[in-house]
Amino acid sequence: MHQLPAFANMTMSVRRELCSVMIFEVVEQAGAIILEDGQELDSWYVILNGTVEISHPDGKVENLFMGNSFGITPTLDKQHMHGVVRTKVDDCQFVCIAQQDYWRILNHVEKNTHKVEEEGEIVMVHEHRELDRSGTRKGHIVIKATPERLIMHLIEEHSIVDPTYIEDFLLTYRTFLGSPLDVGIKLLEWFKIDSLRDKVSFINKKGMKVILTFKFKMNGHLRLLNIACAAKAKWRQVVLQKASRESPLHFSLNGGSEKGFGIFVEGVEPGSKAADAGLKRGDQIMEVNGQNFENITFVKALEILRNNTHLALTVKTNIFVFKELLTRTEQEKYGIPHIPKIAEKKSNRHSIQDVPGDTEQTSQEKGNKKVKANTVSGGRNKIRKILDKTRFSILPPKLFSDGGLSQSQDDSILGTRHCRHSLAILPIPGTLSSSSPDLLQPTTSMLDFSNPSAVAFYYIPDQVIRVFKADQQSCYIIISKDTTAKEVVCHAVHEFGLTGASDTHSLCEVSVTPEGVIKQRRLPDQFSKLADRIQLNGRYYLKNNMETETLCSDEDAQELIKESQLSLLQLSTIEVATQLSMRDFDLFRNIEPTEYIDDLFKLDSKIGNIHLKEFEDIVNQETFWVASEILTESNQLKRMKIIKHFIKIALHCRECKNFNSMFAIIR
């Protein structure tokens, strides 16, 4: 007889009733005798802490530990102890339940259970439950069964009080089944039965442990399965090495941003290095060598793959979209016009080319009519409306002020009221930072709408980077996550008003180590995610490739080191709470439900429980971080400010519904 691990040997209703009558007892010394041989029993004992030893009359010795029980059985008959029970360690703790209560509670449960027998053996046990006093939500749930009956119960009608049986089974089957093939074989048998086909498809979509072979006209079911596959697919790392740039890839591609799709693997040569590395047909390439491939043209993607000998690909299986791509390609092959669906409109991306260009109006035209759509202000207003609609914040509308801290140290930093999860945020009109004079300038100096061709590569801007020249002049440039280094160079050349082609310039990253060593490297033209990659001790510089100029002098390096050294009190409490919440949520959403089962029952699996451990570790790190910041500060006044700072961070975490970080801080 096997039991679903979600249920203990005693049901939740039994536990509640037992807890209402139990008594807590403590035996402080080791070697104390709890029950004598032949003593009449009147209670049932459960060990909460410590170890006890039972010496039986036949000389056999039995050790019981935390969670074990001894004493009476659930009957009103007189019972006597056979053997001597004594404690083995100090501070043994027990809960005791009187015989009358123990019998009453378990006997009541016995009346509410229904046992199913086959050939004289009990194969399933149901328990009757009521979820409300009105009696409208009542029924039977399975609390014990053999593996065969648990599998059979997947396709049976589940009561209103047990709607999650399928999910519970798929999460826990590995604790009582040796292999998922037992379930898979049964599902394949049932799938051939017309009356069970819908139910089997639903089960398979829930668990994704068994992939069915569809030999019937089941387009709807197959579509649902593909959607579930895409939703549950995990990102994978595939590393390939080519002997030279001219070496073949051994896999073919399809898609591209010009078709409205990502880059997909259409085919892989059997037995090739690509196949051995795990690359499969239907894989969507998300990144190559750290470069984003989600919004890239086919030609550009092929160029990057061919021009590199070391390829670190990040891929995920996306059969659902891949089949849509193949359908689109087939339609184009035979000249069938494609009618775009409403969902295909890329409302999440707005190119600045869509904004009407600026036109100069003569005085006669101005007198005849008012032209609003083609003016600079009209274009700006349109962009601002787009930004307002697409921005969001996890922070509450009413924010706490930081009182004693200056505005430059807190909530005015680069429009944090409207921030996403990026480090550099677009300043929004009306909320520009008073602590950063460089940001107190019109939006047109950052993005010149009079020259759409120079900024046509920008989509919805959600990040800002600062680019320097060798003379230490700088400008702020609005970018998206997909903006490349080459595109930033084009815009920086325009911002600085430099003459000559942008091809003569490149983007360099200059960083300074704590020892004062200056490091400089030229970034590849296709380098993206620029705002995420820059460190506090680094700057982006626009370099003229025709000159050997020094980008960062020793004096500038010392200034950069000072800028990179920040204390906790200089950080915005809202921004810290936001970053904590974003990081915690990013870790939490990666936890698979099966990781809890693997951790609880110490099971080995391919996935393991790495994400669950990371989430547990991050809470401990936050707790020790708070204690370290407070205890390492020797100045009493600063220590008081740090404690106040953490209290405000905890308040913001609470408003963000990030209770993990909140409790980690105040703990």
C-alpha positions in Angstrom: 0.0 0.0 0.0 1.4 3.4 -1.0 0.3 6.8 0.0 0.6 10.2 -1.7 3.5 12.0 0.2 1.4 15.1 0.3 -0.7 13.3 3.0 0.8 12.0 6.2 -0.4 8.8 7.9 -2.9 11.0 9.7 -5.0 13.4 7.7 -5.1 17.1 8.4 -8.5 16.9 10.2 -7.1 14.2 12.5 -4.1 16.3 13.3 -6.2 19.3 14.2 -8.3 17.3 16.6 -5.3 15.6 18.2 -3.6 19.0 18.7 -6.6 20.3 20.5 -6.3 17.6 23.3 -2.5 17.0 23.5 -0.4 17.8 26.5 3.3 18.8 26.4 5.7 17.1 28.8 9.5 17.4 29.3 11.9 15.0 31.0 15.1 16.9 31.8 17.5 14.1 32.7 18.9 11.1 30.8 18.2 7.7 32.2 14.8 8.6 33.6 12.2 5.8 33.5 9.0 6.9 31.7 7.1 3.6 31.7 7.7 0.4 33.8 7.3 -3.1 32.6 3.7 -4.2 33.2 2.5 -0.7 33.9 -1.1 0.1 32.7 -1.1 2.4 29.7 -3.3 5.5 29.6 -1.7 7.7 26.9 -0.2 7.8 23.5 3.3 9.5 23.3 5.0 11.2 20.4 8.7 12.2 20.7 9.3 15.9 19.8 13.0 16.0 20.9 15.5 13.5 22.2 15.8 9.7 22.1 14.2 7.0 24.3 15.1 3.4 24.7 12.7 0.4 25.1 14.1 -2.6 26.8 11.9 -5.6 26.0 11.5 -8.6 28.3 13.2 -10.9 25.8 16.3 -8.7 26.0 15.8 -6.9 22.8 16.6 -3.1 22.9 14.8 -0.6 20.6 15.7 3.0 20.1 13.0 5.6 19.2 13.8 9.1 17.9 12.1 12.3 17.1 8.8 11.7 15.3 8.4 8.1 16.7 5.6 7.2 19.0 4.8 4.6 21.7 2.0 3.8 24.2 -1.6 2.7 23.7 -3.3 1.7 20.5 -6.7 3.2 19.5 -8.9 1.0 21.6 -10.7 1.4 25.0 -9.4 -2.0 26.2 -7.0 -2.1 29.1 -3.4 -2.2 27.9 -0.1 -2.8 29.7 3.5 -1.9 28.8 5.8 -4.7 27.7 9.3 -3.5 28.6 10.9 -0.5 30.2 10.9 2.9 28.5 13.7 5.3 29.6 15.3 8.5 28.2 18.8 8.3 26.6 19.6 12.0 26.5 18.8 15.1 28.5 15.8 17.4 27.6 13.5 14.8 26.0 10.2 16.4 25.0 6.9 14.6 24.3 3.3 15.3 23.5 0.8 13.0 25.2 -2.8 12.2 24.3 -5.2 10.4 26.7 -6.6 7.0 25.7 -10.2 8.2 25.6 -9.4 11.1 23.2 -7.1 9.0 21.1 -9.7 6.3 20.6 -12.5 8.8 19.9 -10.7 10.8 17.3 -9.3 7.8 15.3 -12.6 5.9 15.6 -14.4 9.0 14.2 -12.0 9.0 11.3 -12.6 5.3 10.7 -16.3 6.0 10.2 -15.5 8.6 7.6 -13.2 6.4 5.5 -14.2 4.0 2.8 -11.9 1.1 1.8 -11.9 -0.5 -1.6 -10.9 -4.1 -1.6 -9.9 -6.4 -4.5 -9.3 -10.1 -4.0 -9.4 -9.6 -0.3 -6.7 -6.9 -0.2 -7.3 -3.2 0.4 -6.2 -1.3 -2.7 -7.6 2.2 -2.0 -8.8 4.2 1.0 -11.1 7.3 0.6 -11.9 9.8 3.3 -15.1 11.9 3.4 -14.5 15.6 3.8 -16.6 18.7 4.0 -15.0 22.1 3.2 -17.8 24.2 4.6 -20.6 23.9 7.1 -23.4 24.3 4.5 -22.5 20.8 3.1 -22.4 22.0 -0.4 -18.7 21.3 -0.8 -18.2 17.7 0.3 -16.9 14.5 -1.2 -14.3 11.8 -1.0 -10.5 12.1 -1.5 -7.9 9.4 -1.9 -5.5 9.2 1.1 -4.0 5.8 0.3 -3.8 3.4 -2.6 -1.6 1.0 -4.5 0.5 2.5 -7.4 -1.8 0.9 -9.9 -5.0 2.4 -8.4 -3.3 5.8 -8.0 -2.6 5.8 -11.8 -6.1 4.6 -12.6 -7.5 7.5 -10.5 -5.9 10.0 -12.9 -8.8 9.5 -15.4 -11.6 9.1 -12.9 -13.9 12.0 -11.9 -12.4 13.9 -9.0 -14.6 15.3 -6.3 -15.1 19.0 -5.6 -12.9 18.7 -2.5 -10.0 17.1 -4.4 -9.6 19.2 -7.6 -5.8 19.1 -7.6 -5.2 15.3 -7.6 -3.5 15.3 -11.0 -1.1 18.0 -10.0 -0.4 16.3 -6.7 0.3 12.9 -8.4 2.6 14.4 -11.1 4.6 16.2 -8.5 5.0 13.2 -6.2 4.8 10.0 -8.3 8.6 9.5 -8.1 8.4 8.8 -4.3 6.4 5.6 -4.9 7.1 4.7 -8.6 10.4 3.5 -9.9 10.0 4.9 -13.4 7.6 7.3 -15.2 7.3 4.7 -17.9 4.6 3.0 -15.8 2.5 6.2 -16.2 3.5 6.8 -19.8 2.5 3.3 -21.0 -0.9 3.7 -19.4 -1.4 7.1 -20.9 -0.6 5.8 -24.4 -3.1 3.0 -24.0 -5.8 5.4 -22.8 -5.1 7.9 -25.6 -6.3 5.3 -28.2 -9.7 5.3 -26.5 -11.9 8.2 -27.8 -13.7 8.8 -24.5 -10.4 9.2 -22.6 -8.4 11.2 -25.2 -9.3 14.6 -23.9 -8.5 13.6 -20.4 -5.1 12.1 -21.3 -4.2 15.3 -23.2 -5.1 17.4 -20.2 -2.9 15.2 -17.9 0.0 15.3 -20.3 -0.2 19.1 -20.6 -0.2 19.4 -16.8 2.9 17.2 -16.2 4.9 17.3 -19.4 6.6 14.1 -18.3 5.4 11.9 -21.2 5.3 13.2 -24.8 2.5 11.5 -26.7 2.7 10.4 -30.4 -0.2 12.0 -32.1 -1.4 9.7 -34.8 -4.9 11.1 -35.0 -6.5 14.4 -36.1 -5.8 16.1 -32.8 -4.7 19.6 -34.0 -6.3 21.3 -31.0 -4.7 18.9 -28.5 -1.3 19.2 -30.3 -1.5 23.0 -30.1 -2.2 22.9 -26.4 0.8 20.5 -26.0 3.1 22.7 -28.0 2.0 25.8 -25.9 2.7 23.9 -22.7 6.1 22.8 -24.1 7.1 26.4 -24.9 6.0 27.6 -21.5 7.9 25.0 -19.6 11.0 25.0 -21.7 14.3 25.9 -19.9 17.2 27.8 -21.4 20.2 25.5 -22.2 23.8 26.2 -22.9 25.4 24.7 -26.1 29.1 25.3 -26.7 30.5 24.6 -30.2 34.1 24.9 -31.5 35.0 25.4 -35.2 38.4 24.8 -36.6 38.2 28.0 -38.6 35.7 30.7 -39.6 35.2 28.9 -43.0 34.2 25.6 -41.2 30.5 24.7 -41.7 28.0 25.1 -38.9 26.4 21.7 -39.4 23.0 23.2 -38.6 20.6 25.3 -40.6 18.6 28.4 -39.5 15.3 30.0 -40.1 13.5 33.1 -39.0 14.7 36.6 -38.3 13.3 39.9 -37.2 12.3 40.7 -40.8 9.9 37.8 -40.6 8.7 38.8 -37.1 10.3 35.8 -35.5 13.4 34.9 -33.6 16.3 32.8 -34.9 15.4 29.0 -35.0 17.4 25.9 -35.7 15.6 24.3 -38.7 17.8 21.2 -38.9 20.9 19.6 -37.4 23.2 17.1 -39.2 23.0 13.7 -37.5 26.3 12.8 -35.8 27.8 16.3 -36.1 29.3 18.2 -33.2 26.2 20.3 -33.0 24.0 17.3 -32.6 26.4 15.8 -30.0 26.4 19.1 -28.0 22.6 18.9 -27.7 21.3 21.3 -30.4 17.9 20.2 -31.7 15.5 21.1 -34.5 13.0 23.6 -33.1 15.5 25.3 -30.7 15.3 29.1 -30.6 18.7 30.8 -30.2 18.4 33.4 -27.5 22.0 34.5 -27.2 25.3 33.8 -28.9 28.5 34.8 -27.0 26.5 37.0 -24.8 24.8 38.9 -27.7 21.0 39.0 -27.8 19.4 37.0 -30.7 15.8 37.7 -29.8 15.4 40.6 -32.2 18.0 40.2 -34.9 17.9 39.8 -38.7 18.6 36.5 -40.3 21.7 37.8 -42.3 23.2 39.4 -39.2 22.7 36.2 -37.1 24.3 34.1 -39.8 27.2 36.5 -40.0 27.9 36.3 -36.3 27.7 32.5 -36.3 30.1 32.2 -39.2 32.6 34.8 -38.1 33.3 33.2 -34.7 35.2 30.0 -34.0 34.0 29.7 -30.4 30.2 29.7 -30.1 28.5 29.8 -26.7 24.8 29.4 -27.6 21.9 29.9 -25.2 18.9 28.1 -26.6 15.4 26.9 -25.6 12.9 24.6 -27.2 10.0 26.5 -28.7 8.1 24.1 -31.0 4.9 26.2 -30.9 6.5 29.3 -32.5 8.8 27.2 -34.7 5.8 25.5 -36.4 4.2 28.9 -36.9 7.4 30.0 -38.6 7.4 26.9 -40.9 3.8 27.6 -41.8 4.6 31.2 -42.7 7.6 30.1 -44.8 5.5 27.5 -46.6 2.9 30.2 -47.4 5.5 32.6 -48.7 7.0 29.7 -50.8 3.7 29.2 -52.7 2.8 32.9 -52.8 0.0 32.7 -50.3 -0.5 36.2 -48.8 -0.1 36.3 -45.0 -2.8 38.1 -43.1 -1.3 39.3 -39.8 -3.2 38.6 -36.7 -4.0 41.2 -34.1 -1.6 39.5 -31.7 1.3 39.8 -34.2 1.3 43.6 -33.9 4.5 44.4 -32.1 3.0 46.8 -29.6 5.9 46.1 -27.2 8.3 47.8 -29.6 7.9 51.3 -31.0 10.5 52.5 -33.4 11.2 56.2 -33.4 10.8 56.1 -37.2 7.1 55.8 -36.6 7.2 59.3 -35.1 6.4 61.9 -37.8 9.5 63.8 -38.9 9.9 67.5 -38.2 9.0 69.8 -41.1 9.5 73.5 -41.4 6.3 75.4 -41.9 6.2 78.6 -43.8 4.4 81.6 -42.3 1.7 81.2 -44.9 1.1 77.6 -43.9 1.0 78.6 -40.3 -1.6 81.2 -41.0 -3.8 78.8 -43.0 -4.0 75.9 -40.5 -2.4 74.6 -37.4 -0.1 71.6 -38.0 0.4 69.6 -34.8 1.2 66.1 -36.1 4.4 67.1 -37.8 5.9 69.4 -35.2 8.8 68.7 -32.9 6.6 69.0 -29.8 4.0 66.7 -31.4 6.7 64.0 -31.9 7.9 64.4 -28.4 4.5 64.2 -26.9 3.8 61.1 -28.8 7.0 59.4 -27.5 6.2 60.5 -24.0 2.7 59.0 -24.2 4.3 55.7 -25.4 6.7 55.8 -22.5 4.0 56.5 -20.0 1.9 53.6 -21.2 4.8 51.1 -21.2 6.4 52.0 -17.9 5.5 50.2 -14.8 6.7 50.0 -11.2 6.4 47.4 -8.5 6.6 50.2 -5.9 3.6 51.6 -4.1 2.2 55.0 -5.3 2.8 56.5 -1.8 6.4 56.3 -0.9 8.2 56.9 2.4 10.6 59.8 2.6 14.1 59.3 3.9 14.0 62.2 6.4 17.5 62.9 7.5 19.1 61.8 4.2 19.7 64.3 1.5 17.8 64.1 -1.8 20.9 63.2 -3.7 21.2 60.1 -1.5 17.8 58.7 -2.0 14.6 58.8 -4.0 15.4 61.4 -6.6 18.1 59.4 -8.4 17.3 59.2 -12.1 13.6 58.9 -11.8 13.5 55.9 -9.6 9.7 56.3 -9.1 9.4 54.9 -12.7 12.3 52.5 -12.7 12.4 49.0 -14.1 14.9 46.5 -13.1 17.8 48.2 -14.9 20.5 50.1 -13.2 20.3 53.2 -15.4 16.9 54.7 -15.8 15.5 57.1 -18.3 14.8 60.5 -16.7 11.2 61.3 -17.1 10.1 65.0 -17.6 9.0 66.4 -14.3 11.1 64.1 -12.2 14.6 65.0 -13.3 17.2 64.7 -10.6 18.1 68.0 -8.9 21.3 66.3 -7.6 22.6 65.6 -11.2 23.0 68.9 -13.1 23.9 67.0 -16.2 20.4 65.6 -16.3 18.8 69.1 -16.0 18.5 69.6 -19.7 15.7 69.2 -22.3 15.0 65.8 -23.6 15.9 66.9 -27.1 19.6 67.1 -26.1 19.5 63.4 -25.3 17.4 62.4 -28.3 17.2 64.7 -31.3 13.9 64.2 -33.1 15.0 66.4 -35.9 17.3 63.6 -37.1 15.2 60.4 -37.2 17.8 58.5 -39.3 20.4 58.9 -36.6 18.2 57.4 -33.9 16.1 55.0 -35.9 17.6 52.0 -34.2 16.1 52.9 -30.8 13.0 51.3 -29.6 11.3 51.9 -26.3 14.2 53.3 -24.2 14.4 51.8 -20.8 18.0 52.4 -20.0 20.5 55.3 -20.1 24.3 55.1 -20.5 26.9 57.8 -20.2 29.6 58.1 -22.9 32.8 60.0 -22.5 35.4 61.5 -24.8 39.2 61.7 -24.2 38.7 65.3 -23.1 36.3 64.0 -20.4 33.2 65.6 -22.0 30.2 63.3 -21.8 26.7 62.8 -23.0 23.8 60.6 -21.9 22.4 58.2 -24.5 19.0 56.5 -24.3 19.3 52.8 -25.3 17.3 49.6 -25.1 18.6 46.2 -24.1 19.2 45.3 -27.8 21.1 48.4 -28.7 24.6 47.5 -30.0 27.9 49.2 -29.4 28.0 50.2 -33.1 24.7 52.0 -32.8 25.8 53.8 -29.6 28.9 55.0 -31.5 26.7 56.4 -34.3 24.6 58.3 -31.8 27.6 59.5 -29.7 29.3 60.9 -32.9 26.1 62.8 -33.6 25.8 64.0 -30.0 29.3 65.3 -29.8 29.0 67.0 -33.2 32.0 65.2 -34.6 32.9 65.2 -38.3 33.7 62.2 -40.4 32.1 58.8 -40.6 31.1 56.8 -37.5 33.2 53.9 -38.8 36.3 55.7 -37.7 35.2 55.5 -34.1 34.6 52.7 -31.7 33.2 52.2 -28.2 35.7 51.3 -25.5 35.3 50.2 -21.9 37.8 51.7 -19.4 38.0 50.3 -15.9 40.3 51.0 -12.9 41.2 48.4 -10.4 41.4 49.3 -6.6 45.2 49.3 -7.1 44.9 52.1 -9.7 45.6 49.9 -12.8 43.8 51.2 -15.8 42.3 48.6 -18.2 41.0 49.4 -21.6 39.3 47.2 -24.2 37.5 47.9 -27.4 34.0 46.5 -27.5 32.8 44.5 -30.6 30.3 46.3 -32.8 27.6 43.8 -32.0 28.0 44.0 -28.3 24.7 44.6 -26.5 23.2 44.8 -23.0 25.6 47.7 -22.4 23.8 49.2 -19.4 23.9 45.8 -17.6 27.6 45.1 -18.3 29.2 48.4 -17.1 30.6 48.4 -13.6 30.8 51.2 -11.0 34.6 51.4 -11.6 34.1 51.6 -15.4 33.2 54.1 -18.1 32.3 54.0 -21.8 34.5 56.1 -24.0 34.2 57.1 -27.7 37.6 56.5 -29.3 38.9 57.7 -32.6 40.5 54.6 -34.2 42.9 56.9 -36.2 44.4 58.4 -33.1 46.4 57.0 -30.2 44.9 59.3 -27.5 44.8 58.5 -23.8 41.2 58.0 -22.8 41.6 58.0 -19.1 44.6 59.8 -17.3 45.9 59.0 -13.9 43.9 61.9 -12.4 40.7 60.7 -14.1 41.4 57.2 -12.8 41.6 58.4 -9.2 38.3 60.2 -9.7 36.7 57.1 -11.1 37.9 55.1 -8.1 36.3 57.6 -5.7 33.0 57.5 -7.7 32.9 53.7 -7.5 33.3 53.7 -3.7 29.8 54.0 -2.4 28.5 53.6 1.2 25.1 52.1 2.1 23.8 55.5 3.1 24.4 56.9 -0.4 22.0 54.3 -1.9 18.3 55.0 -2.4 16.2 53.0 -0.1 13.6 52.6 -2.8 16.1 51.5 -5.3 17.7 49.0 -2.9 14.2 47.6 -2.1 13.4 47.4 -5.8 16.6 45.5 -6.7 16.1 43.1 -3.7 12.6 42.4 -4.9 13.6 41.9 -8.5 16.4 39.6 -7.6 14.3 37.6 -5.2 11.5 37.2 -7.7 13.9 36.2 -10.4 15.2 33.4 -8.2 11.8 32.4 -7.0 10.1 32.1 -10.4 12.9 29.7 -11.5 12.0 27.2 -8.8 10.3 24.1 -10.2 7.5 22.6 -8.0 9.3 19.2 -8.1 12.3 20.8 -6.3 10.3 20.9 -3.1 9.5 17.2 -3.4 13.2 16.4 -4.2 14.4 18.4 -1.2 11.8 16.9 1.2 12.3 13.2 0.2 16.1 13.6 -0.7 15.5 12.4 -4.3 18.0 12.5 -7.1 16.9 14.1 -10.3 18.4 15.8 -13.4 17.0 19.1 -12.3 17.8 18.7 -8.6 16.9 21.6 -6.2 19.5 24.1 -7.2 17.1 27.0 -7.6 15.4 26.2 -4.2 18.9 26.2 -2.5 19.8 29.5 -4.2 16.6 31.1 -2.9 17.3 29.8 0.6 20.9 31.1 0.4 19.9 34.6 -0.7 17.6 35.1 2.3 20.5 34.1 4.6 22.9 36.4 2.7 20.5 39.3 3.2 20.3 38.6 6.9 24.1 38.5 7.4 24.5 41.6 5.1 22.3 43.7 7.4 24.2 42.5 10.5 27.6 43.0 8.9 26.8 46.6 7.8 25.6 47.6 11.3 28.3 45.8 13.3 31.2 46.9 11.2 30.4 50.6 11.7 32.2 51.9 14.8 30.7 55.4 14.8 27.6 55.4 16.9 25.8 58.1 15.0 26.4 56.5 11.6 25.3 53.1 13.0 22.0 54.7 14.0 21.6 56.1 10.5 22.3 52.7 9.0 19.7 51.1 11.2 17.2 53.7 10.2 18.2 53.2 6.5 17.5 49.5 6.8 14.1 50.1 8.5 13.1 52.2 5.5 14.3 49.5 3.1 12.2 47.0 5.0 9.2 49.2 4.7 9.6 49.5 0.9 10.1 45.8 0.7 6.8 45.3 2.5 5.0 47.7 0.1 6.5 45.6 -2.8 5.1 42.5 -1.1 8.6 41.2 -0.7 8.2 39.7 2.7 11.3 37.5 2.4 13.6 40.4 2.3 11.5 42.3 4.8 11.9 39.6 7.4 15.5 39.0 6.5 16.2 42.7 7.3 14.3 43.0 10.5 15.3 39.6 11.8 
